Amino acid sequence: MGVPAPHSGEIDPALPRSAEMAWWITAWLRGHEQTDHLLDAFAGEAHSVLGLPDGPGSLVDLLTHLRRGGATHAGLAVPVEGDAVGLGGPRAFNEVALEAGEAVVAGAVGLVPEEVGEVVHWHVTGADRRQLPDVGEADRGLRTALLETAEGLADLDVARWRPEAADALMNLRHLPVLHPPAGTPPRCVQLAARALQARGIVSLALADDGGALTAYEVERRRAALVPLGRAARRALVAACSPEVWPH
């Protein structure tokens, strides 16, 4: 939590807030982690929960609400315009999740974070059942997209206009180090790390080039990166959604 922005050429290893929250809520609901451990994991920021039946509350109030509602796990959504991965509705939830770029789905409850000053507000709303890629499918899709993107960017001479991205593509074995709660499958931790790595490559490759490329070149670059961005989002959602975890 609260990881500073990466320097040029680095990939930010931080999970989205909603990914961390999904992992930790799942670990708590399944009895793998204690309440104090969950609160410690989010102690770097102040958190408030809005939309609970009894009014605004704390993370402890949220956990109580989820358990009383019968939730057994929590999963991630990271939607972007045209790709609502991790969402199943209703429309009101999808819209606020899309605006935030992330959300948590815990049973019939949706949680959307909003950073206001030094406080993160979690907005509670209703959520519908969703369809997700399983971990194996998402893993294969990400591996394929990485290979195809590497080839496509090589054809575009990525090393000339964004050497940091070229370096990252050449160093795929150097994964971000994550610290998941107990009970998170190692395969899912590794998949999440590779998804973050892929998202970092996309971010580096799309960074402002100061006008060094023509509009045509910029469009070719974006087209080459779309499949990797989509595959990375699906992989991250699968890695952080227990509905599709391997048994």
N, C-alpha and C positions, 0 to 999 in steps of 0.2 A: 504494500500500500504506500502511496505517496512517493513512488520512485521518480526521480527527476528525469527530465527529457534527455534522450540520448544525445551524445555528441555526434558529429558527422562521422558516418562509417560504422556506427554502432547500432545494434538492434535492441530495442527496449524489451527486457525480459518480463515485464509486469503483465500479469493477467488482468483483464477487465474486472472492475469491481464485482459485476454480476457473476462472473465465472468463479471468483473466490467465494462469493456468498453462496452460490449453488453448491460448491464442494463442501463448504463448512456446514451449511444447513443439513445437507444429506448426512454428513458424518455425525451430526448431533442427533438427528431423528433416528438414526440407526444404532445409536448408542456407542459409537466409536470414539466420540470426543465429548468432554464435559463442557458445560456452559461457560465456565471461566476460560477455558482454552479458546472457545469461539470468540468471546469478548476480547481476549488478548490479541487475537489475530487481526481485529479491526480497531485496536486502540489508538492507531496513528491518526484517526480522524474522528470527529464527533458525528454520531448518527442519530437520526430521528425517523420515526415511522409514522406516516400520515395515512389516514383512511381506515384505521382499525375501528371495530364496532364501538369501543369505549372512548374513542378520541385519540389524539396523538399519543405515541408511546415510544418505548425503547426497543432495542433489539431483543431483550428478554420478553417483552410483551409480544413481539412478532413471533418468536419461537413458540410461545404458549398458544397464540392464535392458530398457528399452522398445525400444531399437534392436536388441538381440539377439533380442527377441521378435518382431521384424518389424513393429512399429508404424510407420505412415507419417504419422500425424497424431494430434491429441488434440482431443476435443470436450467440451462442457459439458452438465451436467444441473442443473436447479434445481427439484427436485420439492417439492410441498407435499401435504398430505393430500388425497386425491381427485384429484390431477393429477400423475402421475409423469412429467412431461415430461422427455425426455432419457435415460430409463432403459429398459433392455431386460431386466434381470435379471442374475444370478439373484436369488432372493428375499433372500438374506443381504446382497448388495450394495445392493439397493433399500432395505432397512430402515435401514442405516447412512447411506445417502445422504439418505434422507428425514429422518432425525433431524438431520443436519447442515444440510439445506436446500440442499446443493450437492454436486457431485462432478465428476470428470474421467473421461472414457472414452477410453482410448488403445488401440485394437485390442481385445485380449482382457483388458486390464488396467483395473481401476477404481481410482481414487484418491479418498479422502475426507479432507478436512482436519479437524483437531481442534485447537483452540487450548487449550493447557495452560500457564498462566502466561505466560511470554514466548516460548514455543516453539510453532510450528505443526507438528503431527505429521501426515504424510500416510500414511494407512493404505492399503496395497496389497492388492487382492483381485481376484477374477476378475470379468469383465464380459461380458455377452452382446451380440449385435448388437441395434441399436435402430432404430426407425422415427422419422423426424423430419420436420417440415414444412420445405419448401425455403425459401430466402431470399425469393423472390417472394411465396409464399403467406403467410409470416409477416409480411412487410412490409404486404401488403394487409390482413391481419387486424388489425394494430396500428392502421393508419390508420382503419379502420372503427370499431374499438373506441374510439379517441380521440374521434371525432365523436359517437358514440352516448353515450359517458359524459359529454361536455360538455353535451349536450342533457339528459340525465337529471339531472345535478347542478344545472343551471340551473333545472329544474323544482322541485328540492328546495331552491332558494335557498342554494346552497353559499356564496355571498358573505356570507351572514349568519353562518353558524356556522363557516366555515373560509375566511376571505378569502385566506389564502396559497395554498390549492388553486385558488381561482378565478383568482388572479393567474397561477399556473403554467399553467392551461388557456388563458389569454389570451395566453401568451407561448411558444407551442410552437416558435417558431423559435430560441429561445435554448437550444441543446443543450449538454450537458456536453462538455468537451474531453477526449478520450481520447488516449493515447499508445501505440498498438499497436506490436508488433515489425514488422520489415520483412516484406513478403510478405502481410500481411493485406489483403484486398480493401477498397478505400475504401467500397464500398457496404455491406459488413458492419460497418465501423467506424461509419458513420452510423446503421445500423440498431441497433447496440448502444447508441449514444448515445440514440436515441429510446426504446429499451426502458427504459433507466435513467431517462429523464425520466418515462415513464409510471409506472414503479414508484414514483418519488418522489411523483408526484401521488396515487397510491393511498395511500401512507404518510401524506402530509399530510392527506388527506381522512378517513382513519380514525383520526387522532390523537385522544387522549382529549379530550373536550369538557367535562370537569368536570361532567357531569350537565345540560348545557344542552339536550340533546335528550331526547325521550321514547324509550322502548324501541321503539315503532313507527317513529319517525323514524330511529333508529339502524339498524334492520333494513332500512328502505328505502334508506338510504345504502349499506349494505354490499351490498345486491343490485345497486345501480347500479354498483358498483365491481368486482364479480366478473369481468365480461367483460374489463375493461381489465387487471386483474391477470393473467388467464390469457393474454391476447394478448401482454402484455409478457414473460412468461416464455418463451413460444414464440419470440418475436422474438429474445430474448437467446440462447436455445439455438441457434437457426439461425445467428445472427451469429457465434457462437463454436464452430461445429461444421463443420469442412471437408468432411465427407461431403456436405453440401448446398450448399456454396459454388458460385456461378456460375463456369463455366469461361471 
